[in-house]
């Protein structure tokens, strides 16, 4: 047993025997550190790489041509329209009474787009009667939130009601419109149907 008097004082370098133990301890620490490093790099090398994430490709928004938009189902005609406007579609809700709102530019543009879509109705009728041409006027009442309250054919000089009724259905069944300003609004949309290029 070593007595306290035989221990070297603090701050005195270790003797030869102690140096051997210090070298062995340092060698063991280096070996353990090397083993951990080797295992770490070995695990990284054998790890299965994650599949690459899909890359989002930017594409243009799909805007179908007017010819690609299917027309609404034809309206069955029971009799020719008599004098005055023929009501094709009526939806209640926010449109009762007198409408005092004004159409916004966005609403006007949306109504013109629907008028352009009604060209499909004319093209189908033109395939059966190449001499068909004329003008149709559609009156549309648009509610305060852009809902279509009613659609009327107020003028039709085409010798047949089929194109006018099909056009009215496009205005009635194509969903909501931009909201008018200051309440509901009555809009009149004249549509000219002549063969393209004329």
C-alpha positions in Angstrom: 0.0 0.0 0.0 1.2 3.4 -0.9 1.4 6.0 1.8 0.6 9.6 1.1 4.2 10.6 1.6 5.2 8.3 -1.3 2.9 10.0 -3.9 4.6 12.7 -6.0 3.5 16.2 -5.2 0.9 17.9 -7.5 2.4 19.5 -10.6 5.3 17.1 -10.7 5.6 15.2 -14.0 4.8 11.4 -13.7 7.5 8.9 -13.5 8.4 6.3 -16.2 5.7 3.8 -15.0 3.0 6.4 -15.0 4.0 7.5 -18.5 3.4 4.0 -19.8 -0.2 4.1 -18.4 -0.8 7.5 -19.9 0.4 6.4 -23.3 -1.8 3.3 -23.2 -4.8 5.4 -22.1 -4.3 7.8 -24.9 -3.9 4.9 -27.4 -7.2 3.4 -26.2 -9.0 6.7 -26.5 -7.7 7.1 -30.0 -8.7 3.5 -30.9 -12.2 4.1 -29.5 -12.5 7.4 -31.4 -11.3 5.7 -34.6 -13.9 2.9 -34.1 -16.7 5.4 -33.7 -15.6 7.3 -36.8 -15.3 4.2 -38.9 -18.8 3.0 -37.8 -20.3 6.5 -38.5 -18.8 6.6 -42.1 -19.7 3.0 -42.8 -23.3 3.7 -41.9 -23.4 6.7 -44.1 -22.0 4.7 -47.0 -24.5 1.9 -46.8 -27.5 4.1 -46.2 -30.2 3.9 -48.9 -30.5 7.3 -50.5 -34.0 8.9 -50.4 -35.8 9.0 -53.7 -35.6 12.4 -55.3 -38.6 14.7 -54.8 -40.8 15.3 -57.8 -40.1 18.5 -59.5 -43.1 20.7 -60.2 -43.2 21.8 -63.8 -44.8 25.1 -64.5 -47.6 24.7 -67.1 -49.8 27.2 -68.7 -53.4 27.2 -67.3 -55.8 25.2 -69.4 -58.1 27.5 -71.3 -60.3 25.5 -73.7 -61.2 27.0 -77.0 -64.8 28.0 -77.6 -65.2 25.0 -79.9 -64.1 22.7 -77.2 -66.8 23.8 -74.7 -69.8 21.5 -74.8 -73.1 23.2 -75.3 -75.8 22.9 -72.7 -78.6 20.4 -73.5 -81.1 21.8 -76.0 -84.4 23.2 -74.7 -87.5 21.5 -75.9 -89.6 23.9 -77.8 -93.4 23.5 -77.4 -94.4 26.5 -79.3 -93.0 29.6 -80.9 -92.4 32.5 -78.6 -95.3 34.9 -78.7 -95.1 38.7 -78.4 -92.9 40.0 -75.7 -89.9 38.4 -74.0 -89.8 34.7 -73.4 -88.5 33.8 -69.9 -86.1 31.0 -70.2 -84.7 30.8 -66.7 -85.6 32.3 -63.3 -83.9 31.8 -60.0 -85.1 33.6 -56.9 -82.7 35.1 -54.4 -81.6 38.7 -54.0 -83.1 39.9 -57.3 -86.7 40.9 -56.4 -88.0 44.3 -57.2 -86.2 47.0 -59.2 -82.5 46.5 -59.8 -80.5 49.7 -59.3 -76.9 48.4 -59.4 -74.3 49.0 -62.0 -72.3 46.4 -64.0 -68.5 46.4 -63.3 -66.0 45.9 -66.1 -65.4 42.4 -64.9 -69.1 41.6 -65.1 -69.3 43.0 -68.6 -66.3 40.9 -69.7 -67.9 37.8 -68.2 -71.1 38.4 -70.0 -69.2 38.8 -73.3 -67.4 35.5 -72.7 -70.7 33.7 -72.3 -71.9 35.4 -75.5 -68.8 34.0 -77.3 -69.5 30.6 -75.8 -73.0 30.7 -77.4 -71.3 30.6 -80.8 -71.2 26.9 -80.3 -75.0 26.8 -80.4 -74.9 28.7 -83.7 -72.2 26.5 -85.2 -74.3 23.4 -84.6 -77.4 24.9 -86.1 -75.3 26.2 -89.1 -74.2 22.7 -89.9 -77.9 21.8 -90.5 -78.8 25.1 -92.3 -75.9 27.0 -94.0 -78.0 30.0 -94.7 -78.8 30.6 -91.0 -77.8 34.0 -89.6 -79.3 36.7 -87.4 -79.3 38.5 -84.1 -80.4 37.5 -80.7 -80.7 39.8 -77.6 -80.5 38.2 -74.2 -81.5 40.1 -71.0 -79.7 38.8 -67.9 -80.6 39.9 -64.3 -77.5 39.4 -62.0 -78.0 39.3 -58.3 -75.9 41.1 -55.6 -73.5 38.2 -55.2 -73.1 37.5 -58.9 -75.9 34.9 -59.1 -77.9 34.7 -62.3 -81.5 35.5 -61.3 -83.2 35.4 -64.7 -82.4 35.1 -68.4 -84.8 36.3 -71.1 -84.6 36.2 -74.9 -85.9 39.7 -75.8 -85.2 39.6 -79.5 -84.6 36.9 -82.1 -84.6 37.3 -85.9 -83.1 33.9 -86.8 -86.3 32.1 -88.0 -85.8 29.4 -85.3 -85.8 29.7 -81.5 -83.2 26.9 -81.0 -80.1 29.0 -81.2 -81.5 31.7 -78.9 -82.7 29.2 -76.3 -79.3 27.4 -76.4 -77.6 30.8 -75.9 -79.9 31.7 -73.0 -79.1 28.3 -71.4 -75.4 29.2 -71.5 -76.0 32.4 -69.6 -78.3 30.7 -67.1 -76.3 27.5 -66.4 -72.6 28.5 -66.5 -72.3 29.3 -62.8 -71.8 32.6 -61.0 -70.7 35.9 -62.4 -68.7 38.8 -60.9 -70.8 40.8 -58.5 -72.4 44.1 -59.7 -71.8 47.3 -57.8 -74.6 48.6 -55.6 -77.2 45.8 -55.9 -78.6 43.6 -58.6 -78.3 44.7 -62.2 -80.2 44.1 -65.5 -77.9 43.6 -68.4 -78.8 43.4 -72.1 -76.4 41.3 -74.3 -76.8 41.6 -78.1 -75.3 38.6 -80.0 -74.7 38.6 -83.7 -74.7 35.2 -85.4 -73.1 35.2 -88.8 -70.7 32.6 -90.4 -67.1 33.2 -89.4 -65.1 35.2 -91.9 -68.2 37.3 -93.0 
